[in-house]
Amino acid sequence: MSYSEAVTVSKSSVPILAVVILAVIFGFGLFLVGYDQGHLFSIIQGAEAFDDLFIHELTHDMRHAAGFPCH
Ligand SMILES: [Zn+2]
């Protein structure tokens, strides 16, 4: 008596491009929440952005909850 056996090998992996894009988004988010002191808005708004600190005030509680020092 003979029998046949089918073996299915599926190779799936995460595309490198997706990992790179997610790493860039993560890095941008980390900068935005943890380190931005008006740098991002200063591109458009100029030096006044460093006094207004819109992003800093927006993410202030999240920044403290994540353990980033700010004051
Ligand atoms: Zn603070």
N, CA, C, O and the ligand as a Tripos MOL2 file, in Angstrom:
@<TRIPOS>MOLECULE
protein
  285   283    72     0     0
PROTEIN
NO_CHARGES

@<TRIPOS>ATOM
      1 N           0.8460   -1.1800    0.0000 N.3       1 MET1
      2 CA          0.0000    0.0000    0.0000 C.3       1 MET1
      3 C           0.8900    1.2420    0.0000 C.2       1 MET1
      4 O           1.8260    1.3620    0.7910 O.2       1 MET1
      5 N           0.5780    2.1350   -0.8870 N.am      2 SER2
      6 CA          1.3640    3.3660   -0.9520 C.3       2 SER2
      7 C           0.4820    4.5540   -0.5860 C.2       2 SER2
      8 O          -0.7340    4.5410   -0.7780 O.2       2 SER2
      9 N           1.1050    5.5250   -0.0810 N.am      3 TYR3
     10 CA          0.3810    6.7520    0.2480 C.3       3 TYR3
     11 C           1.2930    7.9330   -0.0420 C.2       3 TYR3
     12 O           2.5190    7.8230   -0.0690 O.2       3 TYR3
     13 N           0.6420    9.0580   -0.2560 N.am      4 SER4
     14 CA          1.4150   10.2750   -0.5090 C.3       4 SER4
     15 C           1.1380   11.2880    0.5990 C.2       4 SER4
     16 O           0.0650   11.3200    1.2010 O.2       4 SER4
     17 N           2.1050   12.0690    0.8260 N.am      5 GLU5
     18 CA          1.9930   13.0580    1.8900 C.3       5 GLU5
     19 C           2.3350   14.4290    1.3210 C.2       5 GLU5
     20 O           3.3650   14.6040    0.6690 O.2       5 GLU5
     21 N           1.4710   15.3870    1.5700 N.am      6 ALA6
     22 CA          1.6990   16.7490    1.0800 C.3       6 ALA6
     23 C           2.2130   17.6090    2.2250 C.2       6 ALA6
     24 O           1.6580   17.6240    3.3240 O.2       6 ALA6
     25 N           3.2630   18.3050    1.9350 N.am      7 VAL7
     26 CA          3.8280   19.2200    2.9270 C.3       7 VAL7
     27 C           3.7340   20.6320    2.3550 C.2       7 VAL7
     28 O           4.2440   20.9210    1.2730 O.2       7 VAL7
     29 N           3.0920   21.4680    3.0830 N.am      8 THR8
     30 CA          2.9680   22.8580    2.6530 C.3       8 THR8
     31 C           3.8990   23.7220    3.4980 C.2       8 THR8
     32 O           3.7990   23.7520    4.7250 O.2       8 THR8
     33 N           4.7840   24.4080    2.8350 N.am      9 VAL9
     34 CA          5.6920   25.3300    3.5240 C.3       9 VAL9
     35 C           5.3390   26.7350    3.0770 C.2       9 VAL9
     36 O           5.4480   27.0820    1.9000 O.2       9 VAL9
     37 N           4.9190   27.5200    4.0270 N.am     10 SER10
     38 CA          4.6100   28.9020    3.6830 C.3      10 SER10
     39 C           5.6590   29.8140    4.3030 C.2      10 SER10
     40 O           5.9410   29.7620    5.5000 O.2      10 SER10
     41 N           6.2060   30.6210    3.4680 N.am     11 LYS11
     42 CA          7.2070   31.5620    3.9620 C.3      11 LYS11
     43 C           6.6050   32.9610    3.8940 C.2      11 LYS11
     44 O           6.3550   33.5000    2.8160 O.2      11 LYS11
     45 N           6.3850   33.5160    5.0420 N.am     12 SER12
     46 CA          5.9060   34.8900    5.0750 C.3      12 SER12
     47 C           6.8050   35.6680    6.0240 C.2      12 SER12
     48 O           7.1600   35.1920    7.1020 O.2      12 SER12
     49 N           7.1490   36.8260    5.6160 N.am     13 SER13
     50 CA          7.9830   37.6510    6.4700 C.3      13 SER13
     51 C           7.5170   39.0960    6.3570 C.2      13 SER13
     52 O           6.8370   39.4780    5.4050 O.2      13 SER13
     53 N           7.8870   39.8570    7.3150 N.am     14 VAL14
     54 CA          7.5290   41.2760    7.3100 C.3      14 VAL14
     55 C           8.4490   41.9850    6.3230 C.2      14 VAL14
     56 O           9.6690   41.8300    6.3870 O.2      14 VAL14
     57 N           7.8750   42.7560    5.4170 N.am     15 PRO15
     58 CA          8.7160   43.4660    4.4600 C.3      15 PRO15
     59 C           9.6300   44.4760    5.1620 C.2      15 PRO15
     60 O           9.2210   45.1680    6.0950 O.2      15 PRO15
     61 N          10.8460   44.5390    4.6990 N.am     16 ILE16
     62 CA         11.8210   45.4520    5.2960 C.3      16 ILE16
     63 C          11.3470   46.9000    5.1910 C.2      16 ILE16
     64 O          11.5540   47.6970    6.1070 O.2      16 ILE16
     65 N          10.7050   47.2360    4.0610 N.am     17 LEU17
     66 CA         10.2270   48.6060    3.8840 C.3      17 LEU17
     67 C           9.2130   48.9910    4.9600 C.2      17 LEU17
     68 O           9.2140   50.1200    5.4500 O.2      17 LEU17
     69 N           8.3370   48.0310    5.3270 N.am     18 ALA18
     70 CA          7.3540   48.3130    6.3750 C.3      18 ALA18
     71 C           8.0380   48.5590    7.7100 C.2      18 ALA18
     72 O           7.6280   49.4350    8.4720 O.2      18 ALA18
     73 N           9.0820   47.7860    7.9920 N.am     19 VAL19
     74 CA          9.8200   47.9720    9.2500 C.3      19 VAL19
     75 C          10.4900   49.3370    9.2680 C.2      19 VAL19
     76 O          10.4910   50.0190   10.2930 O.2      19 VAL19
     77 N          11.0620   49.7390    8.1310 N.am     20 VAL20
     78 CA         11.7320   51.0380    8.0530 C.3      20 VAL20
     79 C          10.7220   52.1710    8.2350 C.2      20 VAL20
     80 O          10.9830   53.1230    8.9710 O.2      20 VAL20
     81 N           9.5750   52.0720    7.5690 N.am     21 ILE21
     82 CA          8.5500   53.1180    7.6810 C.3      21 ILE21
     83 C           8.0500   53.2190    9.1210 C.2      21 ILE21
     84 O           7.9020   54.3220    9.6470 O.2      21 ILE21
     85 N           7.7880   52.0750    9.7650 N.am     22 LEU22
     86 CA          7.3210   52.0980   11.1490 C.3      22 LEU22
     87 C           8.3920   52.6400   12.0860 C.2      22 LEU22
     88 O           8.0730   53.3250   13.0580 O.2      22 LEU22
     89 N           9.6620   52.3420   11.8070 N.am     23 ALA23
     90 CA         10.7490   52.8640   12.6440 C.3      23 ALA23
     91 C          10.8420   54.3780   12.5300 C.2      23 ALA23
     92 O          11.0980   55.0690   13.5160 O.2      23 ALA23
     93 N          10.6310   54.8940   11.3130 N.am     24 VAL24
     94 CA         10.6710   56.3500   11.1200 C.3      24 VAL24
     95 C           9.5010   57.0060   11.8490 C.2      24 VAL24
     96 O           9.6700   58.0380   12.4980 O.2      24 VAL24
     97 N           8.3040   56.4010   11.7390 N.am     25 ILE25
     98 CA          7.1340   56.9410   12.4430 C.3      25 ILE25
     99 C           7.3550   56.8980   13.9490 C.2      25 ILE25
    100 O           7.0090   57.8420   14.6600 O.2      25 ILE25
    101 N           7.9320   55.8000   14.4350 N.am     26 PHE26
    102 CA          8.2190   55.6850   15.8620 C.3      26 PHE26
    103 C           9.2110   56.7530   16.3080 C.2      26 PHE26
    104 O           9.0210   57.3910   17.3440 O.2      26 PHE26
    105 N          10.2610   56.9430   15.5300 N.am     27 GLY27
    106 CA         11.2630   57.9460   15.8750 C.3      27 GLY27
    107 C          10.6830   59.3440   15.8980 C.2      27 GLY27
    108 O          10.9960   60.1450   16.7790 O.2      27 GLY27
    109 N           9.8280   59.6320   14.9160 N.am     28 PHE28
    110 CA          9.1810   60.9520   14.8740 C.3      28 PHE28
    111 C           8.2630   61.1410   16.0770 C.2      28 PHE28
    112 O           8.2540   62.2080   16.6910 O.2      28 PHE28
    113 N           7.4900   60.1080   16.4170 N.am     29 GLY29
    114 CA          6.6010   60.1870   17.5760 C.3      29 GLY29
    115 C           7.3630   60.3290   18.8780 C.2      29 GLY29
    116 O           6.9510   61.0610   19.7780 O.2      29 GLY29
    117 N           8.4740   59.6230   18.9680 N.am     30 LEU30
    118 CA          9.3030   59.7130   20.1720 C.3      30 LEU30
    119 C           9.8640   61.1190   20.3300 C.2      30 LEU30
    120 O           9.8870   61.6660   21.4330 O.2      30 LEU30
    121 N          10.3150   61.6990   19.2260 N.am     31 PHE31
    122 CA         10.8130   63.0770   19.2720 C.3      31 PHE31
    123 C           9.6960   64.0440   19.6460 C.2      31 PHE31
    124 O           9.8800   64.9460   20.4630 O.2      31 PHE31
    125 N           8.5300   63.8330   19.0270 N.am     32 LEU32
    126 CA          7.3960   64.7330   19.2470 C.3      32 LEU32
    127 C           6.9630   64.7330   20.7090 C.2      32 LEU32
    128 O           6.7270   65.7900   21.2940 O.2      32 LEU32
    129 N           6.8610   63.5520   21.2920 N.am     33 VAL33
    130 CA          6.3710   63.4530   22.6670 C.3      33 VAL33
    131 C           7.4820   63.7630   23.6680 C.2      33 VAL33
    132 O           7.2400   64.4290   24.6740 O.2      33 VAL33
    133 N           8.6750   63.2930   23.4030 N.am     34 GLY34
    134 CA          9.7030   63.3430   24.4290 C.3      34 GLY34
    135 C          10.6590   64.5070   24.3780 C.2      34 GLY34
    136 O          11.1970   64.9070   25.4110 O.2      34 GLY34
    137 N          10.8870   65.0640   23.2010 N.am     35 TYR35
    138 CA         11.9950   66.0130   23.1090 C.3      35 TYR35
    139 C          11.6470   67.3560   22.4820 C.2      35 TYR35
    140 O          12.4220   68.3050   22.6020 O.2      35 TYR35
    141 N          10.5060   67.4590   21.8210 N.am     36 ASP36
    142 CA         10.2080   68.6870   21.1030 C.3      36 ASP36
    143 C          10.0010   69.8480   22.0650 C.2      36 ASP36
    144 O           9.1860   69.7610   22.9830 O.2      36 ASP36
    145 N          10.7330   70.9240   21.8580 N.am     37 GLN37
    146 CA         10.5820   72.1400   22.6620 C.3      37 GLN37
    147 C          10.2640   73.3100   21.7380 C.2      37 GLN37
    148 O          10.7400   74.4260   21.9470 O.2      37 GLN37
    149 N           9.4540   73.0420   20.7130 N.am     38 GLY38
    150 CA          9.1310   74.0690   19.7460 C.3      38 GLY38
    151 C           9.9150   73.9360   18.4530 C.2      38 GLY38
    152 O           9.7720   74.7600   17.5500 O.2      38 GLY38
    153 N          10.7380   72.9090   18.3590 N.am     39 HIS39
    154 CA         11.5840   72.7430   17.1760 C.3      39 HIS39
    155 C          10.7550   72.5160   15.9130 C.2      39 HIS39
    156 O          11.0550   73.0620   14.8510 O.2      39 HIS39
    157 N           9.7140   71.7040   16.0480 N.am     40 LEU40
    158 CA          8.9170   71.3520   14.8670 C.3      40 LEU40
    159 C           8.1880   72.5700   14.3110 C.2      40 LEU40
    160 O           8.2250   72.8170   13.1050 O.2      40 LEU40
    161 N           7.5340   73.3240   15.1680 N.am     41 PHE41
    162 CA          6.7940   74.4960   14.6960 C.3      41 PHE41
    163 C           7.7100   75.6490   14.3360 C.2      41 PHE41
    164 O           7.2950   76.5660   13.6260 O.2      41 PHE41
    165 N           8.9490   75.6240   14.8110 N.am     42 SER42
    166 CA          9.8640   76.7170   14.4930 C.3      42 SER42
    167 C          10.2350   76.7220   13.0160 C.2      42 SER42
    168 O          10.7210   77.7270   12.4980 O.2      42 SER42
    169 N          10.0100   75.6220   12.3490 N.am     43 ILE43
    170 CA         10.2680   75.5690   10.9050 C.3      43 ILE43
    171 C           9.3740   76.5790   10.1890 C.2      43 ILE43
    172 O           9.8100   77.2550    9.2580 O.2      43 ILE43
    173 N           8.1190   76.6760   10.6340 N.am     44 ILE44
    174 CA          7.1600   77.5770   10.0070 C.3      44 ILE44
    175 C           7.0370   78.8820   10.7900 C.2      44 ILE44
    176 O           7.0090   79.9660   10.2080 O.2      44 ILE44
    177 N           6.9650   78.7630   12.1220 N.am     45 GLN45
    178 CA          6.6250   79.9050   12.9630 C.3      45 GLN45
    179 C           7.8400   80.7570   13.3230 C.2      45 GLN45
    180 O           7.6970   81.9270   13.6770 O.2      45 GLN45
    181 N           9.0160   80.1830   13.2330 N.am     46 GLY46
    182 CA         10.2180   80.9240   13.6030 C.3      46 GLY46
    183 C          10.5240   80.8010   15.0820 C.2      46 GLY46
    184 O          10.0490   79.8790   15.7450 O.2      46 GLY46
    185 N          11.3130   81.7220   15.5990 N.am     47 ALA47
    186 CA         11.7800   81.6500   16.9890 C.3      47 ALA47
    187 C          10.6520   81.7810   17.9970 C.2      47 ALA47
    188 O          10.8070   81.3840   19.1520 O.2      47 ALA47
    189 N           9.5280   82.3260   17.5810 N.am     48 GLU48
    190 CA          8.3820   82.4740   18.4790 C.3      48 GLU48
    191 C           7.8630   81.1240   18.9700 C.2      48 GLU48
    192 O           7.2790   81.0350   20.0500 O.2      48 GLU48
    193 N           8.0750   80.0770   18.1780 N.am     49 ALA49
    194 CA          7.6090   78.7360   18.5430 C.3      49 ALA49
    195 C           8.2890   78.2160   19.8000 C.2      49 ALA49
    196 O           7.7020   77.4290   20.5420 O.2      49 ALA49
    197 N           9.5190   78.6490   20.0430 N.am     50 PHE50
    198 CA         10.2300   78.1960   21.2430 C.3      50 PHE50
    199 C           9.6350   78.8140   22.5070 C.2      50 PHE50
    200 O           9.8300   78.2800   23.5990 O.2      50 PHE50
    201 N           8.9180   79.9200   22.3800 N.am     51 ASP51
    202 CA          8.2430   80.5170   23.5280 C.3      51 ASP51
    203 C           6.8360   79.9530   23.6980 C.2      51 ASP51
    204 O           6.3640   79.7920   24.8230 O.2      51 ASP51
    205 N           6.1570   79.6510   22.5790 N.am     52 ASP52
    206 CA          4.7850   79.1560   22.6520 C.3      52 ASP52
    207 C           4.7030   77.7210   23.1370 C.2      52 ASP52
    208 O           3.8180   77.3910   23.9250 O.2      52 ASP52
    209 N           5.6060   76.8590   22.6840 N.am     53 LEU53
    210 CA          5.6890   75.4550   23.1190 C.3      53 LEU53
    211 C           4.3590   74.7190   22.9580 C.2      53 LEU53
    212 O           3.9060   74.0510   23.8880 O.2      53 LEU53
    213 N           3.7310   74.8350   21.7890 N.am     54 PHE54
    214 CA          2.4280   74.1930   21.5770 C.3      54 PHE54
    215 C           2.5060   72.6750   21.7210 C.2      54 PHE54
    216 O           1.6970   72.0790   22.4320 O.2      54 PHE54
    217 N           3.4640   72.0520   21.0570 N.am     55 ILE55
    218 CA          3.5840   70.5870   21.1270 C.3      55 ILE55
    219 C           3.9520   70.1530   22.5420 C.2      55 ILE55
    220 O           3.4500   69.1450   23.0380 O.2      55 ILE55
    221 N           4.8140   70.9020   23.1770 N.am     56 HIS56
    222 CA          5.2180   70.5730   24.5380 C.3      56 HIS56
    223 C           4.0180   70.5840   25.4770 C.2      56 HIS56
    224 O           3.8380   69.6660   26.2770 O.2      56 HIS56
    225 N           3.2070   71.6180   25.3760 N.am     57 GLU57
    226 CA          2.0380   71.7020   26.2510 C.3      57 GLU57
    227 C           1.0100   70.6360   25.9070 C.2      57 GLU57
    228 O           0.3350   70.1100   26.7930 O.2      57 GLU57
    229 N           0.8870   70.3130   24.6150 N.am     58 LEU58
    230 CA         -0.0680   69.2860   24.1900 C.3      58 LEU58
    231 C           0.3170   67.9170   24.7450 C.2      58 LEU58
    232 O          -0.5510   67.1570   25.1750 O.2      58 LEU58
    233 N           1.5950   67.6020   24.7370 N.am     59 THR59
    234 CA          2.0420   66.2700   25.1380 C.3      59 THR59
    235 C           2.6330   66.2570   26.5390 C.2      59 THR59
    236 O           3.3140   65.2990   26.9060 O.2      59 THR59
    237 N           2.3920   67.2890   27.3240 N.am     60 HIS60
    238 CA          3.0760   67.4330   28.6010 C.3      60 HIS60
    239 C           2.7820   66.2930   29.5740 C.2      60 HIS60
    240 O           3.7050   65.7360   30.1700 O.2      60 HIS60
    241 N           1.5130   65.9430   29.7390 N.am     61 ASP61
    242 CA          1.1600   64.8800   30.6690 C.3      61 ASP61
    243 C           1.6670   63.5310   30.1830 C.2      61 ASP61
    244 O           2.1300   62.7080   30.9730 O.2      61 ASP61
    245 N           1.5750   63.3110   28.8730 N.am     62 MET62
    246 CA          2.0800   62.0610   28.2990 C.3      62 MET62
    247 C           3.5880   61.9770   28.4930 C.2      62 MET62
    248 O           4.1300   60.9040   28.7610 O.2      62 MET62
    249 N           4.2540   63.1050   28.3560 N.am     63 ARG63
    250 CA          5.7020   63.1600   28.5290 C.3      63 ARG63
    251 C           6.0890   62.7530   29.9550 C.2      63 ARG63
    252 O           7.0290   61.9830   30.1530 O.2      63 ARG63
    253 N           5.3670   63.2680   30.9310 N.am     64 HIS64
    254 CA          5.6710   62.9100   32.3160 C.3      64 HIS64
    255 C           5.3140   61.4610   32.5900 C.2      64 HIS64
    256 O           6.0500   60.7640   33.2890 O.2      64 HIS64
    257 N           4.1910   60.9960   32.0470 N.am     65 ALA65
    258 CA          3.7850   59.6150   32.2710 C.3      65 ALA65
    259 C           4.7880   58.6380   31.6640 C.2      65 ALA65
    260 O           4.9820   57.5360   32.1760 O.2      65 ALA65
    261 N           5.4220   59.0520   30.5720 N.am     66 ALA66
    262 CA          6.4060   58.1800   29.9240 C.3      66 ALA66
    263 C           7.7800   58.2980   30.5690 C.2      66 ALA66
    264 O           8.6910   57.5440   30.2260 O.2      66 ALA66
    265 N           7.9390   59.2290   31.4900 N.am     67 GLY67
    266 CA          9.1970   59.3270   32.2090 C.3      67 GLY67
    267 C          10.2120   60.2710   31.6120 C.2      67 GLY67
    268 O          11.3670   60.2740   32.0380 O.2      67 GLY67
    269 N           9.8220   61.0690   30.6410 N.am     68 PHE68
    270 CA         10.7640   62.0380   30.0800 C.3      68 PHE68
    271 C          10.8380   63.2480   31.0080 C.2      68 PHE68
    272 O           9.8010   63.7480   31.4440 O.2      68 PHE68
    273 N          12.0190   63.7190   31.3140 N.am     69 PRO69
    274 CA         12.1200   64.9190   32.1200 C.3      69 PRO69
    275 C          11.8520   66.1540   31.2730 C.2      69 PRO69
    276 O          12.2390   66.2070   30.1060 O.2      69 PRO69
    277 N          11.1980   67.1360   31.8520 N.am     70 CYS70
    278 CA         11.0160   68.3790   31.1040 C.3      70 CYS70
    279 C          11.1170   69.5890   32.0080 C.2      70 CYS70
    280 O          11.4230   70.6770   31.5200 O.2      70 CYS70
    281 N          10.8790   69.4550   33.2810 N.am     71 HIS71
    282 CA         11.1030   70.5860   34.1790 C.3      71 HIS71
    283 C          11.3100   70.1050   35.5840 C.2      71 HIS71
    284 O          11.5150   70.9130   36.4900 O.2      71 HIS71
    285 ZN          6.6430   68.9050   32.8170 Zn       72 ZN72
@<TRIPOS>BOND
     1     1     2 1
     2     2     3 1
     3     3     4 2
     4     3     5 am
     5     5     6 1
     6     6     7 1
     7     7     8 2
     8     7     9 am
     9     9    10 1
    10    10    11 1
    11    11    12 2
    12    11    13 am
    13    13    14 1
    14    14    15 1
    15    15    16 2
    16    15    17 am
    17    17    18 1
    18    18    19 1
    19    19    20 2
    20    19    21 am
    21    21    22 1
    22    22    23 1
    23    23    24 2
    24    23    25 am
    25    25    26 1
    26    26    27 1
    27    27    28 2
    28    27    29 am
    29    29    30 1
    30    30    31 1
    31    31    32 2
    32    31    33 am
    33    33    34 1
    34    34    35 1
    35    35    36 2
    36    35    37 am
    37    37    38 1
    38    38    39 1
    39    39    40 2
    40    39    41 am
    41    41    42 1
    42    42    43 1
    43    43    44 2
    44    43    45 am
    45    45    46 1
    46    46    47 1
    47    47    48 2
    48    47    49 am
    49    49    50 1
    50    50    51 1
    51    51    52 2
    52    51    53 am
    53    53    54 1
    54    54    55 1
    55    55    56 2
    56    55    57 am
    57    57    58 1
    58    58    59 1
    59    59    60 2
    60    59    61 am
    61    61    62 1
    62    62    63 1
    63    63    64 2
    64    63    65 am
    65    65    66 1
    66    66    67 1
    67    67    68 2
    68    67    69 am
    69    69    70 1
    70    70    71 1
    71    71    72 2
    72    71    73 am
    73    73    74 1
    74    74    75 1
    75    75    76 2
    76    75    77 am
    77    77    78 1
    78    78    79 1
    79    79    80 2
    80    79    81 am
    81    81    82 1
    82    82    83 1
    83    83    84 2
    84    83    85 am
    85    85    86 1
    86    86    87 1
    87    87    88 2
    88    87    89 am
    89    89    90 1
    90    90    91 1
    91    91    92 2
    92    91    93 am
    93    93    94 1
    94    94    95 1
    95    95    96 2
    96    95    97 am
    97    97    98 1
    98    98    99 1
    99    99   100 2
   100    99   101 am
   101   101   102 1
   102   102   103 1
   103   103   104 2
   104   103   105 am
   105   105   106 1
   106   106   107 1
   107   107   108 2
   108   107   109 am
   109   109   110 1
   110   110   111 1
   111   111   112 2
   112   111   113 am
   113   113   114 1
   114   114   115 1
   115   115   116 2
   116   115   117 am
   117   117   118 1
   118   118   119 1
   119   119   120 2
   120   119   121 am
   121   121   122 1
   122   122   123 1
   123   123   124 2
   124   123   125 am
   125   125   126 1
   126   126   127 1
   127   127   128 2
   128   127   129 am
   129   129   130 1
   130   130   131 1
   131   131   132 2
   132   131   133 am
   133   133   134 1
   134   134   135 1
   135   135   136 2
   136   135   137 am
   137   137   138 1
   138   138   139 1
   139   139   140 2
   140   139   141 am
   141   141   142 1
   142   142   143 1
   143   143   144 2
   144   143   145 am
   145   145   146 1
   146   146   147 1
   147   147   148 2
   148   147   149 am
   149   149   150 1
   150   150   151 1
   151   151   152 2
   152   151   153 am
   153   153   154 1
   154   154   155 1
   155   155   156 2
   156   155   157 am
   157   157   158 1
   158   158   159 1
   159   159   160 2
   160   159   161 am
   161   161   162 1
   162   162   163 1
   163   163   164 2
   164   163   165 am
   165   165   166 1
   166   166   167 1
   167   167   168 2
   168   167   169 am
   169   169   170 1
   170   170   171 1
   171   171   172 2
   172   171   173 am
   173   173   174 1
   174   174   175 1
   175   175   176 2
   176   175   177 am
   177   177   178 1
   178   178   179 1
   179   179   180 2
   180   179   181 am
   181   181   182 1
   182   182   183 1
   183   183   184 2
   184   183   185 am
   185   185   186 1
   186   186   187 1
   187   187   188 2
   188   187   189 am
   189   189   190 1
   190   190   191 1
   191   191   192 2
   192   191   193 am
   193   193   194 1
   194   194   195 1
   195   195   196 2
   196   195   197 am
   197   197   198 1
   198   198   199 1
   199   199   200 2
   200   199   201 am
   201   201   202 1
   202   202   203 1
   203   203   204 2
   204   203   205 am
   205   205   206 1
   206   206   207 1
   207   207   208 2
   208   207   209 am
   209   209   210 1
   210   210   211 1
   211   211   212 2
   212   211   213 am
   213   213   214 1
   214   214   215 1
   215   215   216 2
   216   215   217 am
   217   217   218 1
   218   218   219 1
   219   219   220 2
   220   219   221 am
   221   221   222 1
   222   222   223 1
   223   223   224 2
   224   223   225 am
   225   225   226 1
   226   226   227 1
   227   227   228 2
   228   227   229 am
   229   229   230 1
   230   230   231 1
   231   231   232 2
   232   231   233 am
   233   233   234 1
   234   234   235 1
   235   235   236 2
   236   235   237 am
   237   237   238 1
   238   238   239 1
   239   239   240 2
   240   239   241 am
   241   241   242 1
   242   242   243 1
   243   243   244 2
   244   243   245 am
   245   245   246 1
   246   246   247 1
   247   247   248 2
   248   247   249 am
   249   249   250 1
   250   250   251 1
   251   251   252 2
   252   251   253 am
   253   253   254 1
   254   254   255 1
   255   255   256 2
   256   255   257 am
   257   257   258 1
   258   258   259 1
   259   259   260 2
   260   259   261 am
   261   261   262 1
   262   262   263 1
   263   263   264 2
   264   263   265 am
   265   265   266 1
   266   266   267 1
   267   267   268 2
   268   267   269 am
   269   269   270 1
   270   270   271 1
   271   271   272 2
   272   271   273 am
   273   273   274 1
   274   274   275 1
   275   275   276 2
   276   275   277 am
   277   277   278 1
   278   278   279 1
   279   279   280 2
   280   279   281 am
   281   281   282 1
   282   282   283 1
   283   283   284 2
@<TRIPOS>SUBSTRUCTURE
     1 MET1         2 RESIDUE 1 A MET
     2 SER2         6 RESIDUE 1 A SER
     3 TYR3        10 RESIDUE 1 A TYR
     4 SER4        14 RESIDUE 1 A SER
     5 GLU5        18 RESIDUE 1 A GLU
     6 ALA6        22 RESIDUE 1 A ALA
     7 VAL7        26 RESIDUE 1 A VAL
     8 THR8        30 RESIDUE 1 A THR
     9 VAL9        34 RESIDUE 1 A VAL
    10 SER10       38 RESIDUE 1 A SER
    11 LYS11       42 RESIDUE 1 A LYS
    12 SER12       46 RESIDUE 1 A SER
    13 SER13       50 RESIDUE 1 A SER
    14 VAL14       54 RESIDUE 1 A VAL
    15 PRO15       58 RESIDUE 1 A PRO
    16 ILE16       62 RESIDUE 1 A ILE
    17 LEU17       66 RESIDUE 1 A LEU
    18 ALA18       70 RESIDUE 1 A ALA
    19 VAL19       74 RESIDUE 1 A VAL
    20 VAL20       78 RESIDUE 1 A VAL
    21 ILE21       82 RESIDUE 1 A ILE
    22 LEU22       86 RESIDUE 1 A LEU
    23 ALA23       90 RESIDUE 1 A ALA
    24 VAL24       94 RESIDUE 1 A VAL
    25 ILE25       98 RESIDUE 1 A ILE
    26 PHE26      102 RESIDUE 1 A PHE
    27 GLY27      106 RESIDUE 1 A GLY
    28 PHE28      110 RESIDUE 1 A PHE
    29 GLY29      114 RESIDUE 1 A GLY
    30 LEU30      118 RESIDUE 1 A LEU
    31 PHE31      122 RESIDUE 1 A PHE
    32 LEU32      126 RESIDUE 1 A LEU
    33 VAL33      130 RESIDUE 1 A VAL
    34 GLY34      134 RESIDUE 1 A GLY
    35 TYR35      138 RESIDUE 1 A TYR
    36 ASP36      142 RESIDUE 1 A ASP
    37 GLN37      146 RESIDUE 1 A GLN
    38 GLY38      150 RESIDUE 1 A GLY
    39 HIS39      154 RESIDUE 1 A HIS
    40 LEU40      158 RESIDUE 1 A LEU
    41 PHE41      162 RESIDUE 1 A PHE
    42 SER42      166 RESIDUE 1 A SER
    43 ILE43      170 RESIDUE 1 A ILE
    44 ILE44      174 RESIDUE 1 A ILE
    45 GLN45      178 RESIDUE 1 A GLN
    46 GLY46      182 RESIDUE 1 A GLY
    47 ALA47      186 RESIDUE 1 A ALA
    48 GLU48      190 RESIDUE 1 A GLU
    49 ALA49      194 RESIDUE 1 A ALA
    50 PHE50      198 RESIDUE 1 A PHE
    51 ASP51      202 RESIDUE 1 A ASP
    52 ASP52      206 RESIDUE 1 A ASP
    53 LEU53      210 RESIDUE 1 A LEU
    54 PHE54      214 RESIDUE 1 A PHE
    55 ILE55      218 RESIDUE 1 A ILE
    56 HIS56      222 RESIDUE 1 A HIS
    57 GLU57      226 RESIDUE 1 A GLU
    58 LEU58      230 RESIDUE 1 A LEU
    59 THR59      234 RESIDUE 1 A THR
    60 HIS60      238 RESIDUE 1 A HIS
    61 ASP61      242 RESIDUE 1 A ASP
    62 MET62      246 RESIDUE 1 A MET
    63 ARG63      250 RESIDUE 1 A ARG
    64 HIS64      254 RESIDUE 1 A HIS
    65 ALA65      258 RESIDUE 1 A ALA
    66 ALA66      262 RESIDUE 1 A ALA
    67 GLY67      266 RESIDUE 1 A GLY
    68 PHE68      270 RESIDUE 1 A PHE
    69 PRO69      274 RESIDUE 1 A PRO
    70 CYS70      278 RESIDUE 1 A CYS
    71 HIS71      282 RESIDUE 1 A HIS
    72 ZN72       285 GROUP 0 **** ****
